[in-house]
Amino acid sequence: MGITLPFRVWGASAEALDSLDLSCRDSLLVDYVAVDSVRPLYPQTVDSLRLDIAGLPKKRPWLSGVEVVGTNLLFHVITRYIIHEDYAQITWSSIKNNFRTGFLWDNDKFNTNLFFHPYQGGLYFNCARSNGLNFWESAPYALFGSSIWELFLELQPPSTNDIISTTLGGMALGEVSYRLSSLALNGQARGWNRFAHEAVGFVLNPVRGVNRLITGEAWRIGPRYVDRAATVPFYFQFDAGYRVLSCTDAQPDRSRHIGFVGFNMVYNDPFEIGGNEPFEHFTARMLLNLFSRQPAIGEANICASIWGRAHEFKSGNDLFAGIFQNYNYYDSESFATESSYTPFRIAETVSYGPGVLYRARLRNNDMLVLNGFVSGIVLGGSLSDYFQFHDRDYNLGSGYSVRANGYFSLWQRLGFYLATENYHIFTWKGYEQKDYENIDQNYLNAQGDVSNARLHKLNFRISYSISPQLSVAAETAWYRRKTDYKYYPDVRSDTFEFRLMLSCHL
């Protein structure tokens, strides 16, 4: 969707600033509004050509490694001595056994494997990123941290899916959190204002927050911007509202009424970037369910450019084509305690592929935005109708996704958004030939049911800007899940969703 940004970009000319647009859309739902309706989260007050930016920090690779080890030891102390988790009761024998056994597919919960492990990997990643290393230099630290955890600090055998999701998924979540924390920090703020900036930065990136406390940067007065990542244009939107999920197959309760809050972010203008720097542009979204039996984290989405090139046509229209890293996560629970029916559950945890973004400028400052993405899913997960083992009720696998969306603005107040998302995940390594009822849960080593699962989401949204900072919106969505099993009957289900929301644009 289109959004016009009034604040300045490093190196931009004064003439270009007034017409700067940030309109790349993935599954992120953002309203198009007039220029004055968008405010930076922390307003920039200096001229764009004389930005007060901190110099490049010194690279500290050895300290980064020490922090990765320290982070793992902290996790271990918490899980072993405070929470008393069984998997944390390690011995020298368990460590040797982990090396002998090697990597297996594990049976942890859906959110543990496909959301919290990438988040944990993001912490390892930021141990390096916060110590001056760039995106690619920080990636091995996510692998290093995950390897230590899997081989040394868990009683169960090291996990194939964990090493993938923690490392590669952690790079995505880690880089997003790093850049968001850069936007939050202000080296010239003082008093309670400084405390607020540091607190927000700490929540967004705990590892960076700890580093700033250790080095004294948390209270040291310095340049306004902590790095160049803090100077880019961005758009932030907060949503609050009501959603209802209705299933045609659910018995006895066919629907669930849910309160929710959402956070939407667009970082940088894809049509103005160089394209060589990973995550120079990204969109991010998270939906949190309230007052219901549904999972707290209902949705999480990231679409980030890894590499690409922009082109401006003579007509003034813009095109950006490149390679993107994607993270998409959808979760739901059964509608009633007496029913085992769950509407949908799917994750595109590690995914890469080409994407094209197109923006056409129309009359009266209206615009049309069209985007398309095709991705190969390295690791994903999908709901299983039959596999119920330990904490697992889903299948792991790999596959592909195809997504497309479009946005049209009218009179700078009305916005129309249409999107389709298609996920196809294949599970090859099954349990059907094993005596899984009598096998140790840690040694099943199965992805789940041998199957291929499809989830198709089609949604439409209409929004209206009440004021520069507020808008209202209504949205409807249809989810079709179809899973073809090798050893069991195929399953198909349909879920419908309706949302009403009030949005605040910062």
N, C-alpha and C positions, 0 to 999 in steps of 0.2 A: 504494500500500500504506500501511498505517498504521504510524506510529511515534510513541511518546509521548516527549516531550522534558521533561527535568527542570529545564532552566535557564530563566532569566527573560527576559522581553521588556520593552522600554521601555514604561512606562505600564500594564503589566498589573497587575491586582489580585492580592493574595496568594492569594485563593480560586481565581482562575482559573488560577494557575500549575500547581497540582497536576494539573489535568485537561487541560492544553494538549497537543494532538496535532498532529503534522506528518505528513499522510498522503496528500498529493497524489502520484499516480503517473503517469508517462508510460510510457516503455519501461524506466525505471529499475527495477531489481530490488532491493528492500530488504526485510528481514525485519521483521515486527512482533515486538517483544519488550517486556518489562516496563519500567516507568518507570526503574528504577535501571540499566538496561542501556545507556543512551545517555549519553555524555559529550561535552561540547563539546571541540573540538580544542585550544583554549587555555582552561582553566576560568575562568569568571567568578567573582570573589570579592567583588564589591561589590553593594550592594542595588540592585534594579532601578529604584527610584524616585530614586536618587542616583547615576546612572551618570556616570562621569568621562569625558566625551566632548569631544574637541577641537572648537573652533569651526569654522564654515564657512571654508574657505581662500579667500584672495583669488583672484579670477578673473584669469588672465593669458593672454588670447587671443593677443596678439602673440608671447609666448614659446612658446605652443603651436604656432603656425605655424612659428617658427624650428626647433623640435624636429622637426617633420614633415620639413622640408627636410634637417635634419641626419641624421635617420634614413635618408632616401633616399640621401644622399651616402655614409653608412657602408655601406649595402648595395652601392652602386655600386663603392666602393673594394674591397670584398671580392670581388665577382663579377668585376671587371675585372682587378685586379692580383694577387689571391691565388689565386682559383679559375681565372681566365682563361677565363671563359665567352664564347662567341662573341657572344651577344646583348648583352653589355656593351661591345663595342668600338664605341661610338657616335662619330659625327662630326657636324659642323654640317649636313652634307648629309643624314644619316640623320634628324636632328631635323626638318628642313624636309620631308623625304619623309613622315614620320609625320603631319604636319599636312595634307599634300596627300592622302594615302591615306585617312585617317579610320579608324574602328574596324572591325575584322574579327574573325571567330571564329578563335581560335588552335588550335594542335595540341600543346599541352603535355600532360604526363602527368596522369592522373586525380587523384592525390594533390596535385600541384602546383596545379591549377586549382580543386579543390573542397575542399581542406583548408588547404594552406599559404598560398594567397592570402587566404582569410578570416583566417587567423592574422596575416598581414602587415597586413591592414586593422585588426585589433585593436590592433596597435602604434601605428598612426597615430591611432586613436581615443583611445588612452590618453595620447598626447601632450597632448591637451586635457583628458581626464578627470582626469589627475593634476595638472593645473594649475587646478583649481577649477571647471571647466565641467561642466554636468550632461549627462545622456544625449543630449538633443536638440541641445544646443549643441555637443557633441563630434562628432556625425554628419558635419557638413561637412568636418571635418578628415580623416576616412577617405576621402572623395571627393577632397579636395585632394591627399592623399598618393598615392592611386592614379593620379590624373591626371598628376602630375609623373613618376611612374615609367613610365607607359605612353607618354607623349608625348615625354619628354626622355631617359630613361635606358635605353631598350631599342632595339636595332638593328632589331628586327622591328616591324611596324605595331602601333598600339595595339589592345588586345583588348577586344571587346565583353563577353565573359564575365568577363574579369578586373575590369573597372570595376564590374560588378554584384556579383560575389562578394567582392571586396576591400572595397567600400563597405558593402553591406548585411549580408553575412556577417560582416565585420569588426566591425560594431556588436554583433552577438550574442556573438562570442567575446571581444571587448574588454570588454564590460560584465560578463560572467561572470568574467573574469580580474581585473577591478578589484574586484569585490565579494569574491572569494575572497582576494585580497591584503589587503583590509581586515580579514577575519577573522584572518589570520595575524599581523598587526602588533600590537605591544604597546608603547605609549609609555612605560611605567614599568619595563620589564624592563631588567636590567643585565648586564654581563659576557657570558659565553658564552650565557646565556639570551637576551639581547638579540640577539646575533649569530645565533642559531638562528632567531628570529622574523624578522629582516631577511632572512636567506638564503632562507627559505621564501617570503616575500613577493616577493623578487627573482625567484625561479624562476617564480612564478605570474604576475608582471607586471614584466618587465624594465624597461620604460619608467618605471614608477613607482619601481622600485628605484634607477635612475640619478638620477631627480629627488630622491629622498630623500638620496642621497649628495651631490649638488651643493648642496642647501640646508642640509645638516647635520642634517636630521630623523632620519637613520638612527641617530644616537647621542644626540640631544638628549632629555633626560628631560621628559616632558610628560604629558598626560592618557592614561589607560589605553587608551581607544578612539580610533582615528584619525578616525573618523566614525561616523554612525549606522548605516551599513551593517555595521559590526562588532558591533553589539549584538543582532542578530536571532538567533532560534534556528535551528540547522542540524543536519543529520545527515550524517555521513561514514562510508563503508564501504569497506574494502579487501578485495578478493577475490584469491585465488590458487588455481589449479587446472588441470584437464586438460579439453580439449575434443577431440572427434573430428568431422570433417566427412566425410560419405559421400555420393557422387553416384551415382545410378542409371545415368548416361550416360557416366561417365568411363572411359577406356581408356588404358593397361592397368591403372593403379592407381586403385582405386575410392574410397580413403579417405586421409585425412591426420590424423595424431595431433599435437596441438599443446598446448604449455604456454601458460598465459596469466596475466596479472595484470589486475585491473580496479579502477577508481576510481569510486565512486558518491556522488552528493551531492544532498541536498535542502536548499534554502535558503528558510527562512521558512515559516510556516504560511499557506496560501492562504485559509483560512477566518477569519483574523484580520487581514488586511491591508486598507488603505484602497482599493487597487486602481487609483489614479490614476498611480502611479509605475512606469515600465517596469522590468521585472526585479526588482520587489519580491518576487516569488516565482519560483523556477525549479528545475528538476531537471536534472542533468547526469551523463553517464556516459562513460567511455572504457575500451576494451579494448585491451590491448597483447599481441600474439602473441609467444611465446618459443620458441626451439629448433625452428624450422620455416622452410620456404621461403615462408610466407605473409607478407603485408605487416606491418610492425611495428605500424601502427595498423589494427586490424581493425574497430573500431566507434567512433563518437563521436556523442553525442546531447545535444541541448539542447532543452528545452521551457520557455519563459519567458512569463509574463504581461506583456502590454503595457498592458492596461486591463481592469478587470473589477469585479464586485460580488459580495459574499458575502451569504448569507442563512442564518439559523439558524431551523429549524422548531421548533414547540412541543415536538415529540418529542425535541429535542436533536440531531437530524440536521442536517448542514450541506451547503450547496450553494455553489459558486463558478462563475460563468459570465463569460466574457470573451473578449478577443482575445489570441492567443498568437503569438509568433514561434518557429519551429521550425527546428532544424538536425539532420539525420540523415544519417549517413555509414556505409556498409557496403562493405568491400573484401575481396577474396580474389584469389588467384593460381591458376594451373594446378597440378594435383596432381603432375605429373611433367614432367621436362625434355623428354621425347619427346612430350608431349601439349600441344596448344594449348587444351585445354578448361579454361575458368574457370567455377567454380560460379555466382557472382553478383557484381555490382558496381553499386551504385546510390547516389546522393546527392541529398538534399533540402537544397540549400545555402542557398537564400533562400526562405522560406515563411512565410505568414501566414494566420491563419484563426481561427474561433471554436472554443471548447472549453468543456466542462462537467465539473466535478469534484463528486462526491457522496460523502459519508461517512455511513454509518449506524452508530450505536453499538448494540452488542448486549449481551447479558448477560455478566457475568464479565469485563468490560473487553475483550471481543472486538469485532471490527468488520468491516464490509463496505465496501469502497471501489470505486466505479465511475467511470471516466473515459472521455470521448470527445472526439475532435478531428477537424475537417475543415479542410483547408488548401489554399490555392492556391499552387502551386510557381512562383515567378518564374524561378528557375534551378535546374536539376538535371542529373544525368548518369546514364547507364545503359550497361551493357556492350553492346558491339556484337559480333556474330558474324562480320561481314564487313569492316567498315571498319578497315583497318590502314594508317595513314599517319603517318610520322614517329614521334612518341611516342604517338599516339592509337590506342586500341583501344576507344573508347567513344563514345557519342553525347551531345551536349548538347541541352537542350530545356527545356520547361516543362510543367506539368500540374497534378495535384492529388494529395492523399493523404487517406486515411481511416484513423484509428487508434482502437482501443478496448481497454480492459483492465479487469480486475477483480482484487481481492485480498480474501481471506477469512482471518481469523486464528482460531485455535482453541486454547483453554487457554493463551493468551499464549505459546505455544511453537511450535506448528505454523503455518506460513503456506502458503497456496495461491495461486498467481498464474497467470492466464490472459490472454493478450494476442494481438491480431491487428493487423497493420500492412499497409496496401495502398498501393502507390505506382504512379502511372500517369504516364509522361512521354512527351510527343509531340515528335518531331523533324521540323521542316518544311523546313529549308534543307539540302538534300542536295548531294552531290558527283557524283551518278550521271551528270549531263549534261556533266560537265567532264572534260578530259583530265588527270586528277589525277596520272597517273604521270609526266607531263612538266612539271608546273607547279611553280613555286617553292613550297616548303612553307609559307612565310609568307603566301602570297597565295591559298591555296585558298578561304578564307572559307566554310567549310561547318560545319554543326552535326554532321554525320555522315550515317548512313543515314536516308533518309526512312522513318520507322517510328513505332510507338507501343509502348512497353515497359511491362510490368507486373511488379512483384515483390510477392508475397504472402508474409508471414511469419506463422506461427502458432506460439506457444510456450507451454509449461506448465512451471511450476517449483513444487517443494515444498521447504520449508526447515524446519529444526529448530534451536532455540536451545539450545546446550549450556550456556552460561553467559551472564551479562549482556553479555559482550564477544565471544563466539564463537558461530558457528552453522555448520552444514553444509547444503549444498543440492545437489539434483540437478535438472537442467533438460534438456528436450528441445525441439527446434525443427524446423520444416519450412519450407523456402524453395521456392516455386514461381516460376520465371521464365518469362514468355511474351512474346515479341516478335513483332509482326506487321510485316513489311517490305513496302514497296511494290514493290521491284524484285527481291527475293530470297525464297527459301522461308522461311516462318515457323519459329521455333525455340521449343521448350519444354524445360525441364529441371527436375529436382527434386533438391534437396539436403537431407540430414537431418543434424542436429547433436545431439550429446549432451555435457553438461557435468557435471563433479563439481567442487565448490569448497568451500574453507574461507573463511569471512568473518570479518573483525575489525571491530567497530563501535567507533568512537572518539567 
